[in-house]
Amino acid sequence: KQDFTNDFIKMITKQEDKDVKKYLFELTDKQRIETVLMYHDYGISICVSSQVGCNMGCKFCESGRLKKVRNLEVYEMVSQILMVEEETNKRISHIVLMGIGEPFDNYDNVIKFIDIVNTGKGIDIGSRHITVSTCGIVPKIREFMNYPKQVNLAISFHAPNNTIRSSIMNINKAYPIEELIKAIKEYIAKTNRRVTFEYIMLKGINDSEA
């Protein structure tokens, strides 16, 4: 007989609102990450972190204040779901990789994570109920278009032009809007899947028509 444990992460604090629960987890090396549970009319979704800290440096993102310490391992991402399901005694139906970190900066582990949570021998969440959000790492978007599972892609966009986007998102200096849009069009043509654009309105910065 063998003993198994899920003590890879432990819950430090939990904040509750009507439709949201925010968890602070501590990892075995004492690093901390956040996971968010959201109740919707279509089911229960969880926002999973993929890194400790983040190197993307988006000005509006709180997690970017902490520089990247390390990538999360596959088991640390899976454990976030298992811990929340155990705490709530409810089955999670949707996953969004929009927590701390840039998922495409931890690409290989994120793909392995998706494979595990999608399989019937894992958590058995449908691929169309899984969304990966990226700030726009163009080479990884092109790599992701060859991934066979029908996982959703979301682009953290947040600006109407390169000047504004570069001022609030460092990634735009490496992959400007024109290059990003080209990769997105290639992704849509290859996968025949819709892409979601995320846009946070920042007063006086990106909220005008220009």
Secondary structure, DSSP 8 states (H G I E B T S, - for coil): ------TTEEEEEEEE-SSEEEEEEEETTS-EEEEEEEEETTEEEEE---EES-SS--TT-GGGGS---EE--HHHHHHHHHHHHHHHT----EEEE-SSS-GGGGHHHHHHHHHHHHSTTTT---GGGEEEEES--HHHHHHHTT--S--EEEEE---SSHHHHHHH-THHHHS-HHHHHHHHHHHHHHH---EEEE----TTTT-S--
